[in-house]
């Protein structure tokens, strides 16, 4: 086994990176959602879009993309699939044909009942107290607030 050397490049060690544990945690947490989302026939990204719609009922596609930090190339097929499932409708804005509005359907609203238990089930897998989860959430929000806004296409 090789002995670890201390050099002037310690900042490049994987275990010194903040981004790596964030990346792995995000990937693994999304993986924990999968079996629960499979039960209601949603992908993780579709679930995120539905959470915004459950909260707002109607939203402009550009605003939805901004909230979810998704570009139109990702958002358009996602919304088409959710529309095919009957969870939302997509309608051109009468005032501006370039704008597309998305509205929750009754079927989409009913899906919320099936999804209501998912956050609690996933949280139970994390091994954090409610206080720790709140602190982590606040720290992640602080990081996001300090990062520049993604550029619009």
C-alpha positions as a Markdown table, in Angstrom:
| # | Residue | x | y | z |
|---|---|---|---|---|
| 1 | Unk | 0.0 | 0.0 | 0.0 |
| 2 | Unk | 1.3 | 3.4 | -0.9 |
| 3 | Unk | 2.0 | 5.9 | 1.8 |
| 4 | Unk | 0.1 | 9.2 | 1.4 |
| 5 | Unk | 2.4 | 12.1 | 0.8 |
| 6 | Unk | 1.8 | 15.6 | 2.0 |
| 7 | Unk | 2.5 | 18.1 | -0.7 |
| 8 | Unk | 1.5 | 21.6 | -1.6 |
| 9 | Unk | -1.5 | 20.1 | -3.4 |
| 10 | Unk | -3.5 | 19.0 | -0.3 |
| 11 | Unk | -6.4 | 21.2 | -1.4 |
| 12 | Unk | -6.8 | 18.9 | -4.4 |
| 13 | Unk | -7.3 | 15.8 | -2.3 |
| 14 | Unk | -10.8 | 14.4 | -2.9 |
| 15 | Unk | -11.5 | 14.3 | 0.9 |
| 16 | Unk | -10.8 | 18.0 | 1.1 |
| 17 | Unk | -13.5 | 18.9 | -1.4 |
| 18 | Unk | -16.9 | 20.3 | -0.4 |
| 19 | Unk | -18.3 | 19.5 | -3.8 |
| 20 | Unk | -17.7 | 15.8 | -3.6 |
| 21 | Unk | -19.7 | 14.9 | -0.5 |
| 22 | Unk | -22.5 | 17.3 | -1.8 |
| 23 | Unk | -22.5 | 15.5 | -5.2 |
| 24 | Unk | -22.5 | 12.0 | -3.6 |
| 25 | Unk | -25.2 | 13.0 | -1.1 |
| 26 | Unk | -27.4 | 14.5 | -3.8 |
| 27 | Unk | -27.0 | 11.4 | -6.0 |
| 28 | Unk | -27.7 | 9.0 | -3.1 |
| 29 | Unk | -30.7 | 10.9 | -1.8 |
| 30 | Unk | -32.3 | 11.0 | -5.2 |
| 31 | Unk | -31.7 | 7.3 | -5.4 |
| 32 | Unk | -33.7 | 6.9 | -2.1 |
| 33 | Unk | -36.6 | 8.7 | -3.7 |
| 34 | Unk | -36.7 | 6.3 | -6.7 |
| 35 | Unk | -38.7 | 3.4 | -5.2 |
| 36 | Unk | -41.3 | 5.8 | -3.7 |
| 37 | Unk | -41.6 | 7.7 | -7.0 |
| 38 | Unk | -41.8 | 4.5 | -9.0 |
| 39 | Unk | -45.0 | 3.7 | -7.0 |
| 40 | Unk | -46.6 | 6.9 | -8.4 |
| 41 | Unk | -45.0 | 6.7 | -11.8 |
| 42 | Unk | -42.8 | 9.9 | -11.6 |
| 43 | Unk | -39.2 | 10.5 | -12.1 |
| 44 | Unk | -37.4 | 12.7 | -9.6 |
| 45 | Unk | -37.4 | 15.7 | -12.0 |
| 46 | Unk | -41.1 | 15.2 | -12.7 |
| 47 | Unk | -41.7 | 15.1 | -8.9 |
| 48 | Unk | -39.9 | 18.5 | -8.5 |
| 49 | Unk | -42.1 | 20.0 | -11.2 |
| 50 | Unk | -45.2 | 18.6 | -9.6 |
| 51 | Unk | -44.2 | 20.0 | -6.2 |
| 52 | Unk | -44.1 | 23.5 | -7.7 |
| 53 | Unk | -47.5 | 22.9 | -9.3 |
| 54 | Unk | -49.0 | 21.6 | -6.1 |
| 55 | Unk | -47.9 | 24.8 | -4.5 |
| 56 | Unk | -48.9 | 27.2 | -7.2 |
| 57 | Unk | -51.5 | 25.4 | -9.4 |
| 58 | Unk | -50.4 | 27.5 | -12.4 |
| 59 | Unk | -47.1 | 28.8 | -13.6 |
| 60 | Unk | -45.3 | 30.1 | -16.6 |
| 61 | Unk | -42.8 | 27.6 | -18.1 |
| 62 | Unk | -40.0 | 30.2 | -17.9 |
| 63 | Unk | -40.6 | 30.7 | -14.2 |
| 64 | Unk | -40.8 | 27.0 | -13.6 |
| 65 | Unk | -37.5 | 26.5 | -15.3 |
| 66 | Unk | -36.0 | 29.3 | -13.2 |
| 67 | Unk | -37.3 | 27.8 | -10.0 |
| 68 | Unk | -36.0 | 24.3 | -10.9 |
| 69 | Unk | -32.9 | 25.6 | -12.6 |
| 70 | Unk | -33.8 | 23.6 | -15.7 |
| 71 | Unk | -33.4 | 24.7 | -19.3 |
| 72 | Unk | -36.1 | 24.4 | -21.9 |
| 73 | Unk | -34.4 | 21.4 | -23.5 |
| 74 | Unk | -35.0 | 19.4 | -20.3 |
| 75 | Unk | -38.2 | 21.0 | -19.2 |
| 76 | Unk | -40.2 | 20.7 | -22.5 |
| 77 | Unk | -40.1 | 16.9 | -22.7 |
| 78 | Unk | -40.7 | 16.6 | -19.0 |
| 79 | Unk | -43.8 | 18.7 | -19.2 |
| 80 | Unk | -45.1 | 16.9 | -22.3 |
| 81 | Unk | -44.8 | 13.6 | -20.4 |
| 82 | Unk | -46.7 | 15.0 | -17.4 |
| 83 | Unk | -49.3 | 16.3 | -19.8 |
| 84 | Unk | -49.6 | 12.9 | -21.4 |
| 85 | Unk | -50.2 | 11.4 | -18.0 |
| 86 | Unk | -53.0 | 13.9 | -17.4 |
| 87 | Unk | -51.4 | 15.8 | -14.5 |
| 88 | Unk | -51.1 | 19.2 | -16.2 |
| 89 | Unk | -52.1 | 21.2 | -19.2 |
| 90 | Unk | -49.9 | 23.4 | -21.3 |
| 91 | Unk | -51.5 | 26.5 | -22.9 |
| 92 | Unk | -50.1 | 29.5 | -24.8 |
| 93 | Unk | -50.5 | 32.8 | -23.0 |
| 94 | Unk | -53.2 | 34.8 | -24.8 |
| 95 | Unk | -51.3 | 38.0 | -24.2 |
| 96 | Unk | -48.0 | 36.7 | -25.5 |
| 97 | Unk | -48.0 | 33.6 | -27.7 |
| 98 | Unk | -44.3 | 33.1 | -27.0 |
| 99 | Unk | -45.1 | 32.3 | -23.3 |
| 100 | Unk | -46.4 | 28.9 | -22.3 |
| 101 | Unk | -48.4 | 28.4 | -19.1 |
| 102 | Unk | -48.7 | 25.2 | -17.2 |
| 103 | Unk | -51.8 | 24.4 | -15.0 |
| 104 | Unk | -52.4 | 21.5 | -12.6 |
| 105 | Unk | -55.3 | 19.2 | -13.5 |
| 106 | Unk | -57.7 | 17.5 | -11.1 |
| 107 | Unk | -55.8 | 14.3 | -11.7 |
| 108 | Unk | -52.5 | 16.1 | -10.9 |
| 109 | Unk | -54.0 | 17.5 | -7.7 |
| 110 | Unk | -55.1 | 14.0 | -6.6 |
| 111 | Unk | -51.6 | 12.7 | -7.2 |
| 112 | Unk | -50.5 | 14.9 | -4.3 |
| 113 | Unk | -52.3 | 12.6 | -1.9 |
| 114 | Unk | -50.1 | 9.7 | -3.0 |
| 115 | Unk | -46.9 | 11.8 | -2.8 |
| 116 | Unk | -47.6 | 13.3 | 0.6 |
| 117 | Unk | -45.7 | 10.6 | 2.5 |
| 118 | Unk | -42.6 | 10.6 | 0.4 |
| 119 | Unk | -40.6 | 13.4 | 2.1 |
| 120 | Unk | -41.0 | 11.8 | 5.5 |
| 121 | Unk | -40.0 | 8.4 | 4.1 |
| 122 | Unk | -36.9 | 9.8 | 2.6 |
| 123 | Unk | -36.0 | 11.9 | 5.6 |
| 124 | Unk | -36.2 | 8.7 | 7.8 |
| 125 | Unk | -33.3 | 7.3 | 5.7 |
| 126 | Unk | -31.0 | 10.2 | 6.3 |
| 127 | Unk | -30.2 | 9.7 | 10.0 |
| 128 | Unk | -30.5 | 13.4 | 10.8 |
| 129 | Unk | -32.4 | 15.0 | 13.7 |
| 130 | Unk | -35.0 | 17.6 | 12.7 |
| 131 | Unk | -32.6 | 20.3 | 14.0 |
| 132 | Unk | -29.7 | 18.9 | 12.0 |
| 133 | Unk | -31.9 | 18.7 | 8.9 |
| 134 | Unk | -32.9 | 22.3 | 9.5 |
| 135 | Unk | -29.3 | 23.5 | 9.9 |
| 136 | Unk | -28.3 | 21.6 | 6.7 |
| 137 | Unk | -31.2 | 23.1 | 4.8 |
| 138 | Unk | -30.3 | 26.6 | 5.9 |
| 139 | Unk | -26.6 | 26.1 | 5.0 |
| 140 | Unk | -27.5 | 24.8 | 1.6 |
| 141 | Unk | -29.8 | 27.7 | 1.0 |
| 142 | Unk | -27.1 | 30.1 | 2.1 |
| 143 | Unk | -24.6 | 28.5 | -0.5 |
| 144 | Unk | -27.2 | 28.8 | -3.2 |
| 145 | Unk | -28.0 | 32.4 | -2.4 |
| 146 | Unk | -24.3 | 33.2 | -2.8 |
| 147 | Unk | -23.9 | 31.6 | -6.1 |
| 148 | Unk | -24.6 | 33.6 | -9.3 |
| 149 | Unk | -27.9 | 33.0 | -11.0 |
| 150 | Unk | -27.7 | 30.6 | -13.9 |
| 151 | Unk | -27.7 | 32.4 | -17.3 |
| 152 | Unk | -30.9 | 32.2 | -19.3 |
| 153 | Unk | -30.7 | 30.7 | -22.7 |
